[in-house]
Amino acid sequence: MLLLNTPSLSIAIINDGEVVYHRVKGYSNKEQEILSDKNSIFEGASISKSVFGFFVMTFVEDGLIDL
């Protein structure tokens, strides 16, 4: 995280609608040394494009939409 100058991150794995793994590392406020936790708010950033694409293609495969 230091290499990329990222103060914190959150990783979650969801299987069948249930969170099976969730870890948070880093600081919500680096200057005051306040650690991030499971209630910290993170931006989706560029990952939202990948998630959107995944769902669009899932809908195409399921025949719900046609490209």
Secondary structure, DSSP 8 states (H G I E B T S, - for coil): -TTTT--EEEEEEEETTEEEEEEEEEEEETTTTEE--TT-----TTHHHHHHHHHHHHHHHTTS---
